[in-house]
Structure formats: structure tokens, C-alpha cells
Amino acid sequence: MPRVGIPRAFSYYYFYPFYRGFLEALGAEVVVSPRSSRRTLDLMQACPTDEPCVSVKLCFAHTSWLQSAGVDFFFLPYMVSVDPANYLCPKMIGMTDMLRVGLGLPDARVLAPTVDRKDRPGQWERTFTEVAARLGVGDPARVRAALEAAGAEQARFRRLCREGLTVPEAIARLEGREVPRPRRYSARARPDPGLRIGVAGHAYILYDLIGHDLVNRLREYGRVFTAEMVDDETAAREVATLFEGEKMWYIEGHLLGAVFHWLRNCLVDRLVLLEAFECGPMSIVENFVQEEADASGIPLLILTVDEQTGEAGLVTRLEAFMDTSPRADSRTLRVSPLLHTTVFPQRGPEPRQLRAGVVTMGSLEVGVRAILQECGVEVVRLPHLGKETVELGKELAPEFICFPMVTLLGEMRQLLARGANMLLMVMGKGKCRLGWYAQVQELLLRRYGYQFEMPAFNSPFPLRTNWGPFAHVVKHVAGGASWPRIIRAFRFGWRKVVLMDEGERLLQRWRAFEDERGAADRAYGRFLAALDRADSYRDINRAWQHYREELEGIPTRDTDPLHVRAVGEIYVLLEPLVNKDLEKIVGTRVGQRVWVHRELCASDWFRLHVFCDRRLRRREEYVRHAASPYLRELVGGHGAESVGGAVLAPREGMDGVLHLMPFTCMPEIVAQNVLVRAADEHDVPILTFIMSEQTGEAGVITRVEAFLDLLEERRRVRRSGRATVGMPTGRLEWRADEVS
């Protein structure tokens, strides 16, 4: 009988009954890692990096315990999507690969079926059949019976939860164990049978050691409701009242739907939200919870925990909250109006009244502004972006939101202060948080008192369902201009965007060969200014021709530059304010010559995802194939491109790789974890910069200097023909909390 290990972490708390039912029906012995203890926290060092949230580190610890227990197989499913409308968290999607690569688990011992009901709805049963075959069961009828048994166990589990049991209590009931009586925590607590307390949080945090037994602590005060006690249909119906709420990550959508259900029907008197430090999805969810709690008049306590959270501090906050928060009037039903507002414009100012504000990414604003102006729309110019922009964004941004949203919020406030009454933003719900930016930004800005409208652009594909809303937004933003005029305006602005990106590629090359440092940058600055002023194709072409001639006229010298590839999250890669102008720092070092290679740019992204450019599509497939030994499931954003680009770097002539990511970026955290092993196996130095509002330029420069010195020394050693034993390889990291 094969022994199959399941880590008591992450998806265990949601799908363990299904896992156990399936495996036991096939004759396997299921081994679950024990409950977390202080020893478990020590095992979290098995996680290759420090950036993941504590739930990821706990999963590493529990899987490490299973390694030492000598199980035959590790059951680590790829949990991509369990609902046709949405995904799971990117870190849960990437968890299998992080564990497999980070712990060096042999593929022969990893059972990893793929559950993806959104993009591959008819294939998940086949992957479970493959798992059964590896366990020695090839009879299709027996496999179908095992899946039916697993489904029945999962359904029974959900029924027990709906009847009022917590996740651990329901699992104990399924396994025929008695639920242990909770210990007594507080002598100060005075039970109130009429007090109803809602507790929302990830089950893998709430019921693990780091949750400090929050549910049982609160039961000493009154009756406690948890999210799993709300049935799926009710939660889905409630969260769907939020614009595109059905597309929210599955687990977080259920949490939010449960909270909406409690608050809108006056079912709780107090609400506690428990979240992990750096949790990406909860940085979005907490804004909607806060808004609804405020509108409902229900006291809300948000608790954030990690492996360093002390019990005493948490208990103090909890007791203060329970002692001082008044009980809400349960007879009054209040509903937040903002949560029912869509980001698509319904009624807005007349075209002549529109004053559009355009946020930017690199120089993208120049092209978008040209499109709007060609349509006759007045555009408010962004001021110089700097420290004030970041500070304005920090004032409103959620604590653990990524740096790009902080910067964009700051830009929006600057635009509104300059008289903009329409802010443009992109949308598109997927695995990354970007699709939720527009709604959260709108909510935060309106809460602060700003009056504006925010039309958000979603993808026009598939045309059958998306073209109508997309065309509606385009027509509105263009001030009612005719479609021929809009198309002409787009072509004009598009030409500017393409030439800006081509000009930047030339700049990256010329920096490595110019005789006078900074000459190419000055030429590029003049080119951008001329391109911005250009109001005809003739002016655009003249600016481009003049820029080319100016570059050709710059004296150059024969150099043998280092070749460094830049990979990472697109906004951090393209926005100098966020990356501290890193490409310029690297490319213009005194005494060193470096050619920075970056594939990601705004025009190529548009060509790939809108125009479906065949050349770029082939390159994307090639890069993702290179990443596949380390990252087999796409985790959203540019996580796969970061891994694939780093893996391909040495064979494509690169000396090293710069990996840029925002602090708390979910897809890049997954990429960062698997890059540790990829860097060693492909003998490529990788320097990771984790950017936040605390990032200082001096620290960036210091680390760049050390990294480039390392690359030059490696090159000298290799060219001399000497052995490279002892030479540093692998991934170097600069954490976001290292402030200069």
C-alpha cells in the first residue's frame, strides 16, 4: 500500500476531504503532516526566499516534514481554478512548483493532478486518472468510483460546515474523531449568548498555529460565525453584486460574499478580519470589507499576522476591541451604495466638459495623450513624478498593496488636483491584482472626497461578449468622436508609442558604446520632447530621423560590454520612478560598459495581446517552454516570462540577469522562489530588486556596482581558462525593507 503525504497547509483546509476520499478509494494510505508547532515554524527555513507570505512558508515546512517521514509520494495538486468564472490565488497555483523545485522533490514521487475548470474544464478528470495509474490503478471504472467517492466526501464536508462546524471540526467529524473541547483563554471574557461575531480569514491562517486559536478565543464572548458556514450559493450571489465580483479569486470571493451576507442582513454585531502579512488578495478584499462595514455600522477589527506575531499583542488588541466596541443596532439594514457602482461610465459630463487624466507607465502617457487630443478631448498633463507622487499614493493605499498601485494612486491625486474629472485605467480580471485596481482606486478616492468618473478599459476579446462594453468605453472616453476619427487618432498615438520603444532600444545599445557618458540619454530626452510636441506624421517622422542622426553623430569607442537581461513585472520594469531609473544606473556606470536587454515594452505587449503578432507569440511560447521545468503552470503577470528569460539568458549571450519585482507581487514571488534553483543549474547570476516606497537610490547604486564587479570578474576568470570553483553564482537579493 503506497503511503501518500499531504501537507497540512494551503489547499488542505479546503479540499482535503476530496483528496483523502480519492486516494483512499484507490487503496493508498494517506499521511497528513501533524498540526503546526514551534518545530514547524523552525522548518519554514526550507522556503528558498523570505518574500512569500507565512502560509507559503508553512506549506514548505509541512512538506519538509513529510520528506523526513519517508512517504512514497507527495500529493501536491495544481489548484488553478475550481470555478469556471475565476482562479485561485497565484501563490496557490504556483505552490506545487515552488515545493517541487524548492525542496528538490523528484518528479517520480510527486502526484500533481491539475484542477483548472476555467481554462481547461474537461481535462481535470484525466489528470486524476494519470495519478491513479501511478498508484497502480488502471481500471477506468475504479477511477470513476474513486472520483465519485471523493466528490461525496467533499459534499459532506461542505454540509457539516453549513451546519455550523468550523473546518477542523468538520474534518474531525468526517474522520470519526471527537472534536476536542476548547481550552479556556480569558478570565475577563463575559459570555453574551446574544452577541454574534463574524470571523473572516483564510482557513489555512485561521486554523493554524499562527492564527492563535482566534475562533475559540472569540467564542468566549459570544456566538461565532465563520465564512465556511455560509453556503456557496449565498456567498456567490452576494459577491456578484460587486462589479465583476464573480471573477474574484475563488476563496477570497467566498470570504467576501460571506461578509456581505452577514453585514447586509444584520447577522453579526462585530466583525474580525484575519489576514497574513503580505497577502495579495486580502489587500484587495479588505477595502470592500471596510466599506461595507462602515456603511452597515458594524465595528470591524483587522488583524495581520505572520510568523513573528506574538500572542500577547494579538490578545491585547482583541480584548480591547471586544471591551470597547458598541453593539450594532441589528434592526437596521444598511447597504453600501459604492459597492454597486460599476467602473463603466453610465452617465458622464458632455464631451466638451471632459478633462481627462492619464496615468502613465514609462513614457506611455505621451501616446495616450496624443490619441485623446486627436479626438478633441482636453487632457490634463501629469506633473513631474517624484517623491510627492509616492507620498500621495501611500496616504490612501492599502498597507500590503503592491508599489505600482501606490504610484498610480499618487498620479491620480495629482491629476485630480489639476482639474481632471475623468481618470483612465485598465481592467481585466485574472490571476494578478491589476484587474481590481480600478475599482479599489475608485473606492479609495471617492472615500477621500474626490468627484470624478473612471472608465476602465477591458480587453475587447472575445469579441462576442467583450466588444460592446469595450466600444462603449472607447466612445465615451473619446468624447463622442466618430469611429473614423477614433481610428485615425489611435494610429497617430500608436506611431508615437512604437517609436518611443524603438528609440529606447537604441538608447540601451548606444549607452554601451558612447564615448561621452550621458550623450545618448540627452539625445533621447530631446527626442521624447519633440515627439510629444509633434502634431502631424511629418513632425513625428522628422523627430525620429533627427534622433537617429543625432545618435549616429555621437562619438563611440570600441568596447566589450557586459550583457545584462532585465526581467520582472512590467510596470516596475518600465517606470523609472518605481525602479529608480535602474536601467540608466546600470547602463551609464563610470568605468564600466553594460548593454541592458529588456524584451518587455508597451508596444510589444499590445502587439502580442491585441494584434496577436505571430513573431511575438512564438517568442512567448519559447520563453515559457524554457520556464516549464521550473514553472509548469502560469501564475499570472509576467512570472513565467521572468523565469524563462532568466533560464535563456546564458545561452543567449547574457552575463547576468536583473530581476525586478514590486514588494508583495504574487506572480513574481512564485518566480523568485523557483529562480533560486534555476540560477544555480544554469550558472547565471541573478540580482533581485524588490521595490517599494522605501527603496532608496543609494542602495540601488551600491548593489548594482557590486553585481557588475562580480560579472566582470566571472568573465575574466572564464576567459583566462581557469576553473570557476568558488566563484559566486545563483541569485542575489536585495529586500524591499533595506532602506537607504
C-alpha positions in Angstrom: 0.0 0.0 0.0 1.7 3.3 -1.1 2.0 6.0 1.5 0.9 9.3 0.1 1.7 12.5 2.0 -0.5 15.6 2.1 0.9 18.8 3.8 -1.5 20.3 6.4 -1.4 23.7 4.7 -2.9 25.8 2.0 -5.4 23.8 -0.1 -5.7 21.1 2.7 -8.1 23.3 4.6 -10.5 23.5 1.6 -10.1 20.3 -0.4 -8.7 17.6 2.0 -11.9 15.6 2.1 -11.8 15.3 -1.7 -8.0 14.4 -1.7 -8.4 11.8 1.1 -11.6 10.3 -0.4 -9.9 9.9 -3.8 -6.6 8.4 -2.5 -8.2 6.0 0.0 -10.6 4.7 -2.6 -7.6 3.8 -4.7 -6.1 1.9 -1.8 -3.4 4.4 -0.7 -2.5 5.2 2.9 -2.9 8.9 3.4 -0.3 10.6 5.7 -1.0 14.1 6.8 1.7 16.2 8.4 0.9 17.0 12.1 -0.6 20.2 13.3 1.8 23.2 13.3 4.0 23.6 16.3 7.1 25.6 17.2 9.1 22.9 15.5 7.1 23.6 12.3 8.0 27.2 12.4 11.7 26.2 12.5 11.1 24.1 9.4 9.9 27.2 7.5 13.6 28.0 6.6 13.1 25.3 3.9 11.5 28.1 1.9 14.2 29.4 -0.5 13.3 33.1 -0.1 11.9 35.4 2.6 9.2 37.2 0.5 6.3 34.7 0.4 3.5 35.1 3.0 3.6 32.9 6.0 1.1 30.4 4.5 3.6 29.6 1.8 6.4 29.1 4.3 4.2 26.8 6.4 3.5 24.7 3.3 7.2 24.3 2.8 7.6 23.3 6.5 4.8 20.7 6.4 6.1 19.2 3.1 9.6 19.1 4.6 8.2 17.1 7.5 6.7 14.7 5.0 10.1 14.3 3.4 11.6 13.3 6.7 8.7 10.9 7.3 9.6 8.9 4.3 6.3 8.9 2.4 6.3 7.2 -1.0 4.5 10.1 -2.8 3.7 13.7 -2.2 0.1 14.7 -3.3 0.5 18.3 -4.5 -2.3 19.2 -7.0 -2.1 22.2 -9.2 -5.1 24.1 -8.0 -5.7 26.6 -10.7 -9.4 27.1 -10.8 -12.3 25.2 -9.2 -15.0 27.6 -10.6 -15.5 28.4 -14.3 -15.6 32.1 -13.6 -12.4 32.7 -11.6 -9.0 31.5 -10.5 -7.4 30.7 -7.2 -4.6 32.8 -5.7 -1.4 32.9 -7.8 0.6 31.5 -4.9 -1.7 28.6 -4.5 -1.5 28.0 -8.3 2.3 28.1 -8.1 2.6 26.2 -4.8 3.3 22.8 -6.4 6.2 24.2 -8.5 7.6 26.1 -5.6 7.6 23.0 -3.4 8.8 20.7 -6.2 11.7 22.9 -7.2 12.5 24.5 -3.9 12.7 21.2 -2.0 14.1 19.2 -4.9 11.3 16.7 -4.9 11.8 14.1 -7.6 9.1 14.1 -10.3 8.6 10.4 -9.8 7.4 11.0 -6.3 5.1 14.0 -6.9 1.5 13.3 -7.7 0.2 16.6 -9.2 -3.1 16.4 -10.9 -4.3 19.7 -12.4 -7.7 21.2 -11.5 -8.5 24.0 -13.9 -12.2 24.4 -14.6 -11.8 27.8 -16.1 -9.4 27.4 -19.0 -9.3 23.5 -19.2 -12.7 22.5 -18.0 -12.8 19.0 -19.4 -9.3 17.8 -18.6 -9.1 17.7 -14.8 -10.5 14.1 -14.6 -7.9 12.9 -17.0 -5.1 14.2 -14.7 -6.6 12.3 -11.8 -6.7 9.2 -13.9 -3.0 9.6 -14.5 -2.4 9.8 -10.8 -4.4 6.6 -10.3 -2.2 4.9 -12.9 0.9 5.9 -11.0 -0.6 4.3 -7.9 -1.2 1.1 -9.7 -4.8 1.5 -10.6 -5.6 1.4 -14.3 -9.2 0.3 -14.2 -11.3 3.3 -15.5 -14.4 2.1 -13.6 -12.4 2.1 -10.3 -11.0 5.5 -11.0 -14.5 6.9 -11.7 -15.7 5.3 -8.5 -12.8 7.0 -6.6 -13.7 10.4 -8.0 -17.4 9.9 -7.1 -16.3 8.9 -3.5 -14.1 12.0 -3.3 -16.9 14.2 -4.5 -19.3 12.7 -1.9 -16.8 13.3 0.9 -16.3 16.9 -0.2 -20.1 17.5 -0.3 -20.5 16.0 3.1 -17.7 18.3 4.4 -19.5 21.4 3.0 -22.8 20.3 4.6 -21.1 19.9 8.0 -19.6 23.4 7.7 -23.0 24.9 6.7 -24.5 23.3 9.8 -22.1 25.4 11.9 -18.9 23.5 12.2 -15.5 25.0 11.5 -13.1 23.4 9.0 -11.1 21.5 11.7 -14.4 20.4 13.4 -15.9 19.2 10.1 -12.7 17.2 9.2 -12.7 15.6 12.6 -16.3 14.6 12.2 -15.5 13.1 8.7 -12.7 11.1 10.2 -14.7 9.8 13.1 -12.8 11.7 15.7 -14.2 13.7 18.6 -13.8 17.4 18.5 -11.6 18.4 21.4 -13.1 20.8 23.9 -11.5 24.3 23.6 -9.3 25.5 26.4 -10.2 28.5 28.5 -8.3 31.6 27.4 -9.6 34.7 29.1 -10.9 35.1 32.6 -12.0 38.6 31.7 -14.4 37.4 28.9 -18.1 37.6 29.8 -20.1 35.3 27.5 -23.1 37.0 25.9 -25.4 34.5 24.2 -26.9 37.3 22.1 -23.6 38.6 20.8 -22.9 37.5 17.2 -19.3 37.7 15.9 -18.3 37.2 12.3 -14.7 36.0 11.7 -13.4 36.1 8.1 -9.9 34.9 7.1 -8.2 32.2 5.1 -8.7 28.8 6.8 -5.0 28.0 6.4 -4.3 31.0 8.6 -7.3 31.0 10.9 -6.9 27.4 12.0 -3.1 27.1 12.0 -0.8 27.9 14.9 -0.2 31.5 13.7 -4.0 32.1 14.0 -3.6 31.8 17.8 -6.9 29.9 18.0 -8.8 33.1 17.3 -12.2 31.4 16.8 -12.2 29.7 20.2 -11.0 32.9 21.9 -13.9 34.8 20.4 -16.4 32.0 21.4 -15.7 33.1 25.0 -17.5 36.3 24.2 -20.5 35.1 22.1 -21.6 33.0 19.1 -19.0 32.9 16.3 -19.7 32.6 12.6 -17.0 31.8 10.1 -17.0 32.1 6.3 -17.2 28.3 5.7 -20.6 28.3 7.5 -22.1 30.3 4.6 -23.2 28.1 1.7 -21.5 28.6 -1.7 -24.7 29.8 -3.5 -25.3 32.6 -0.9 -21.7 33.8 -0.9 -21.6 33.8 -4.7 -24.9 35.7 -5.0 -23.7 38.4 -2.6 -20.2 38.9 -4.1 -21.7 39.1 -7.6 -23.3 42.4 -6.5 -19.8 43.8 -6.7 -18.9 44.7 -10.3 -17.4 41.5 -11.8 -17.4 40.1 -8.3 -17.9 36.6 -9.7 -14.4 36.9 -11.1 -12.7 37.4 -7.8 -10.3 34.7 -6.7 -12.5 31.7 -5.6 -11.5 31.5 -1.9 -11.4 35.3 -1.4 -14.7 35.7 -3.3 -16.3 33.3 -0.8 -14.9 35.2 2.1 -16.2 38.5 0.8 -19.6 37.1 -0.1 -19.9 35.7 3.4 -19.1 39.1 4.9 -21.6 40.8 2.6 -24.2 38.3 3.7 -23.6 38.9 7.4 -23.5 42.7 7.1 -26.3 43.2 4.7 -28.7 41.0 6.7 -27.6 42.2 10.1 -26.4 38.7 11.1 -23.4 39.8 13.1 -22.7 42.5 15.7 -19.0 42.6 15.3 -16.6 41.6 12.6 -13.0 40.4 12.7 -10.9 40.1 9.6 -7.7 38.0 9.9 -5.1 38.2 7.2 -1.5 37.2 6.6 1.2 39.8 6.3 1.8 40.4 2.5 -1.3 38.6 1.4 -2.0 39.9 -2.1 -5.7 39.0 -2.5 -6.6 40.3 1.0 -5.1 43.7 0.2 -7.9 44.0 -2.3 -10.7 42.3 -0.2 -10.1 44.4 2.9 -11.1 47.6 1.1 -14.6 46.2 0.2 -15.0 44.7 3.7 -14.1 48.1 5.3 -16.6 49.9 3.0 -19.4 47.6 3.8 -18.7 47.5 7.5 -18.7 51.3 7.6 -22.0 51.5 5.7 -23.5 48.9 8.0 -22.3 50.5 11.2 -20.7 47.2 12.3 -17.4 47.5 14.3 -14.5 46.0 12.3 -11.1 44.7 13.6 -8.4 43.8 11.1 -5.7 41.6 12.4 -2.5 40.9 10.5 -0.3 38.0 11.4 3.0 36.4 10.4 5.5 34.0 12.0 6.7 36.9 14.2 3.3 37.8 15.6 3.3 37.5 19.4 0.3 36.1 21.1 0.3 38.8 23.8 -0.1 41.7 21.3 -2.9 40.0 19.4 -4.8 39.2 22.5 -4.4 42.7 23.8 -5.9 44.1 20.6 -8.7 41.5 20.6 -9.7 42.2 24.2 -9.7 46.0 23.6 -11.9 45.5 20.6 -14.4 43.3 22.4 -14.4 45.6 25.5 -14.9 48.9 23.8 -16.8 48.3 20.6 -20.5 49.1 21.0 -23.0 46.6 19.8 -24.7 47.5 16.5 -28.4 48.0 16.0 -29.4 44.8 14.4 -32.8 46.1 13.4 -31.5 48.4 10.8 -30.4 47.2 7.3 -27.8 49.3 5.6 -26.2 48.6 2.3 -23.1 50.4 0.8 -24.0 52.2 -2.5 -20.4 52.3 -3.7 -20.2 48.5 -4.0 -22.9 48.5 -6.6 -21.2 51.1 -8.8 -19.6 49.8 -12.0 -16.5 51.3 -13.4 -18.1 51.5 -16.8 -19.5 55.0 -17.4 -23.2 55.2 -17.5 -23.8 59.0 -17.5 -21.0 61.5 -17.5 -20.2 65.0 -18.5 -20.8 66.2 -22.0 -17.8 65.8 -24.4 -16.9 69.4 -24.2 -16.7 69.2 -20.4 -14.3 66.2 -20.2 -10.9 66.8 -18.8 -9.1 63.5 -19.0 -6.3 62.5 -16.7 -3.9 59.8 -18.0 -1.7 57.8 -15.6 1.5 56.5 -17.1 3.9 53.7 -17.3 7.3 54.9 -18.5 6.5 57.2 -21.5 3.2 55.7 -22.4 1.3 58.8 -21.4 2.7 60.6 -24.4 1.0 58.2 -26.8 -2.3 58.0 -25.0 -2.5 61.8 -24.6 -1.9 62.2 -28.4 -4.9 59.8 -29.1 -7.2 61.8 -26.8 -6.1 65.2 -28.2 -6.6 64.0 -31.7 -10.2 63.1 -30.7 -10.7 66.6 -29.4 -10.6 65.7 -25.7 -8.8 68.1 -23.2 -6.1 66.3 -21.4 -4.6 67.2 -18.0 -0.8 66.8 -18.0 0.9 64.9 -15.3 3.4 66.9 -13.3 6.9 65.6 -12.8 6.7 62.3 -10.9 8.7 62.1 -7.8 8.6 61.7 -4.0 5.3 63.7 -3.7 3.6 61.3 -6.1 4.5 58.3 -3.9 3.6 60.1 -0.7 0.1 61.0 -2.1 -0.4 57.4 -3.0 0.8 56.0 0.3 -1.7 58.2 2.1 -4.6 56.2 0.6 -3.2 52.9 -0.4 -3.9 49.6 1.5 -1.0 48.5 3.6 0.1 45.4 1.6 -0.9 46.6 -1.9 2.0 46.5 -4.4 4.0 49.5 -5.3 2.6 50.1 -8.8 -0.9 50.8 -7.3 0.6 53.2 -4.7 2.3 55.2 -7.5 -0.8 55.2 -9.7 -3.0 56.4 -6.8 -0.5 59.3 -6.3 -0.7 60.1 -10.0 -4.5 60.2 -9.9 -4.5 62.6 -7.0 -2.1 64.9 -8.8 -4.3 64.8 -11.9 -7.5 65.5 -9.9 -5.7 68.4 -8.2 -5.0 69.8 -11.6 -8.7 69.7 -12.6 -9.1 66.3 -14.2 -12.7 65.0 -14.0 -12.1 61.7 -15.8 -9.4 59.2 -14.9 -8.5 56.4 -17.4 -7.5 53.0 -16.1 -7.1 49.4 -17.4 -9.0 46.4 -16.1 -9.3 42.7 -16.9 -9.8 40.2 -14.0 -7.3 37.4 -14.0 -4.7 35.9 -11.6 -2.9 39.2 -10.9 -4.3 42.0 -8.7 -4.1 44.5 -11.6 -7.7 43.8 -12.7 -9.0 45.0 -9.4 -7.0 48.3 -9.3 -9.6 50.4 -11.0 -12.4 49.5 -8.5 -10.3 49.8 -5.5 -8.8 53.1 -6.6 -12.2 54.5 -7.3 -13.5 53.4 -3.9 -10.5 54.9 -2.1 -10.5 58.2 -4.0 -14.3 58.7 -3.5 -14.0 57.8 0.2 -11.4 60.7 0.4 -14.0 63.1 -1.2 -12.9 63.3 -4.8 -15.5 63.6 -7.5 -14.7 62.1 -10.9 -15.5 59.3 -13.2 -13.3 56.3 -14.0 -13.9 54.5 -17.3 -11.7 51.4 -17.3 -10.6 49.5 -20.4 -11.0 45.8 -20.5 -9.9 43.5 -23.3 -12.1 43.6 -26.4 -11.7 39.8 -26.7 -13.6 37.6 -27.1 -15.4 40.0 -29.4 -18.8 38.3 -29.0 -19.0 39.2 -25.3 -16.5 42.0 -24.8 -16.7 44.2 -27.8 -19.9 46.0 -26.8 -18.7 47.2 -23.4 -15.2 48.0 -24.8 -16.7 50.1 -27.6 -18.9 51.9 -25.1 -15.9 52.9 -23.0 -13.8 53.9 -26.0 -16.6 56.1 -27.4 -17.2 57.8 -24.1 -13.5 58.4 -23.4 -13.1 59.8 -27.0 -15.7 62.5 -26.2 -18.2 61.0 -28.6 -15.9 61.3 -31.6 -16.8 59.3 -34.7 -15.2 55.9 -35.2 -13.2 57.0 -38.3 -11.7 59.8 -36.2 -11.0 57.5 -33.2 -9.2 55.0 -35.6 -7.1 57.9 -37.1 -6.3 59.1 -33.6 -5.3 55.7 -32.4 -2.9 55.2 -35.4 -1.3 58.6 -34.7 -0.8 57.9 -31.0 0.3 54.3 -31.7 3.0 55.6 -34.0 4.4 57.6 -31.1 4.4 54.6 -28.7 6.1 52.4 -31.2 8.9 54.9 -31.9 9.4 55.6 -28.2 10.0 51.9 -27.6 12.3 51.6 -30.7 14.1 54.7 -29.5 14.6 53.2 -26.1 16.2 50.1 -27.6 18.6 52.2 -29.5 19.4 54.1 -26.3 20.2 50.9 -24.4 22.7 49.9 -27.2 24.3 53.3 -27.6 25.0 53.7 -23.8 27.4 50.7 -24.1 29.5 52.4 -26.8 29.2 56.2 -26.4 32.5 58.0 -25.8 30.9 60.7 -23.6 28.7 59.2 -20.9 25.2 60.6 -21.0 25.3 61.8 -24.6 22.7 59.2 -25.8 20.4 59.9 -22.8 20.4 63.6 -23.6 19.5 62.8 -27.3 16.7 60.5 -26.2 15.3 63.2 -23.9 15.2 65.7 -26.8 13.6 63.1 -28.9 10.8 62.4 -26.4 10.1 66.2 -26.1 9.9 66.5 -29.9 7.7 63.5 -30.2 5.4 64.9 -27.5 5.1 68.2 -29.4 4.6 66.6 -32.8 1.0 67.1 -34.1 1.4 65.5 -37.5 3.0 62.4 -39.0 5.6 64.7 -40.7 6.7 66.0 -37.3 6.8 62.5 -35.9 9.0 61.2 -38.7 11.2 64.3 -38.5 11.7 63.8 -34.8 12.6 60.1 -35.4 15.0 60.9 -38.2 16.7 63.7 -36.2 17.1 61.3 -33.2 18.7 58.6 -35.4 21.1 61.1 -36.9 22.0 62.5 -33.5 22.8 59.1 -32.2 24.9 58.3 -35.3 26.8 61.5 -34.6 27.8 60.6 -31.1 31.5 59.6 -30.9 31.8 56.0 -29.9 34.6 53.7 -28.8 35.3 50.0 -29.2 34.1 48.3 -26.0 33.3 44.8 -24.9 30.2 45.5 -22.8 28.7 43.2 -20.3 25.3 42.0 -21.4 22.6 42.1 -18.7 19.0 41.0 -19.2 16.2 42.8 -17.2 13.1 40.7 -16.4 10.3 41.1 -14.0 6.9 42.8 -13.5 6.1 45.1 -16.4 5.2 48.2 -14.5 8.4 48.1 -12.4 10.5 47.4 -15.4 9.1 50.3 -17.4 8.5 53.1 -14.8 11.7 54.9 -13.8 10.1 56.4 -10.7 9.5 53.0 -9.3 12.7 51.3 -10.4 14.9 54.3 -9.5 15.9 54.6 -13.2 17.7 51.3 -12.8 18.5 50.8 -16.5 20.2 54.1 -16.7 22.2 53.4 -13.5 23.4 50.1 -14.9 24.0 51.4 -18.4 25.9 54.6 -17.5 28.3 53.4 -14.8 31.6 55.2 -15.0 34.4 52.9 -15.9 32.1 50.1 -16.9 30.2 49.3 -20.1 26.9 47.5 -19.9 24.3 46.7 -22.5 20.9 46.2 -20.9 18.5 44.0 -22.8 14.8 44.2 -21.9 12.1 42.5 -24.0 9.1 43.8 -22.3 7.8 47.1 -23.7 4.3 48.7 -24.1 4.1 48.4 -27.9 5.2 44.7 -27.9 2.7 43.9 -25.2 0.0 45.5 -27.3 1.1 43.7 -30.4 1.1 40.4 -28.6 -2.1 40.6 -26.7 -4.3 42.6 -29.1 -2.8 42.2 -32.6 -1.7 38.6 -31.8 1.7 39.1 -33.6 3.0 35.7 -34.7 6.6 36.5 -34.1 6.0 37.7 -30.5 3.7 34.7 -30.0 6.4 32.3 -31.0 8.9 34.1 -28.7 6.4 33.9 -25.8 6.0 30.2 -26.3 9.7 29.7 -26.5 10.3 31.6 -23.2 7.5 29.8 -21.4 8.9 26.4 -22.7 12.2 27.4 -21.2 10.5 28.1 -17.9 8.5 24.9 -17.8 11.0 22.7 -15.9 10.6 25.1 -13.1 7.2 26.7 -13.6 4.7 24.4 -15.3 1.5 26.5 -14.5 1.1 30.1 -15.5 0.7 32.2 -12.3 -0.3 35.4 -13.9 1.5 38.7 -14.6 4.9 38.0 -16.1 6.0 35.3 -13.7 6.7 32.7 -16.4 8.5 35.3 -18.6 10.8 36.2 -15.7 11.7 32.5 -15.2 12.1 31.7 -18.9 14.0 34.9 -19.6 16.5 34.1 -16.8 16.9 30.4 -17.9 17.6 31.5 -21.5 20.0 34.3 -20.5 23.3 32.4 -20.6 22.6 30.6 -23.9 21.6 33.9 -25.5 24.8 35.6 -24.5 23.9 37.3 -21.3 26.4 37.7 -18.4 23.7 38.2 -15.7 20.1 38.9 -15.0 18.4 41.7 -13.2 15.0 40.6 -11.7 12.7 43.5 -10.7 9.5 43.0 -8.7 7.2 45.1 -6.5 7.1 44.2 -2.9 4.2 41.6 -2.3 3.8 40.9 -6.1 2.3 37.4 -6.2 3.4 36.1 -9.6 6.9 37.4 -9.1 7.2 35.9 -5.6 6.5 32.5 -7.2 9.1 33.2 -9.9 11.6 34.4 -7.4 11.3 31.1 -5.4 12.0 28.8 -8.4 14.7 31.1 -9.8 16.9 30.1 -6.9 17.4 26.7 -8.3 17.2 27.8 -11.9 20.1 30.2 -11.3 22.3 27.5 -9.9 21.5 24.9 -12.6 22.1 27.3 -15.5 25.1 29.1 -13.8 23.7 32.6 -14.2 24.0 35.3 -11.6 20.6 36.9 -10.8 20.2 40.1 -8.8 16.7 40.6 -7.5 15.4 44.0 -6.6 12.2 44.1 -4.5 10.9 47.6 -5.0 8.7 49.5 -2.6 8.1 53.1 -1.5 11.0 52.6 1.0 13.5 51.9 -1.8 16.5 54.3 -1.8 18.6 55.2 -4.8 21.9 55.0 -3.0 21.2 51.4 -2.0 20.3 50.5 -5.6 23.6 52.0 -6.9 25.7 50.2 -4.3 24.2 46.8 -5.2 24.5 47.4 -8.9 28.2 48.2 -8.5 28.8 45.0 -6.6 26.8 43.0 -9.1 28.6 44.4 -12.1 32.0 43.8 -10.5 31.0 40.2 -9.9 30.0 39.8 -13.6 33.3 41.3 -14.8 35.3 39.0 -12.5 33.4 35.9 -13.7 34.1 36.9 -17.3 37.8 37.4 -16.6 38.1 34.1 -14.9 36.3 32.2 -17.7 38.3 33.9 -20.5 41.5 33.0 -18.7 40.6 29.4 -18.9 40.9 29.0 -15.1 38.4 26.9 -13.1 35.5 28.8 -11.7 35.2 26.9 -8.5 34.4 29.2 -5.7 33.1 31.9 -7.9 29.6 33.2 -6.8 26.7 32.0 -8.8 23.0 31.9 -8.3 20.6 34.6 -7.1 21.5 37.6 -5.1 18.7 39.5 -3.4 18.0 43.0 -2.2 15.0 43.0 0.1 12.5 45.8 0.0 12.9 46.7 3.6 16.6 47.6 3.2 16.1 51.3 3.2 18.9 53.6 2.0 
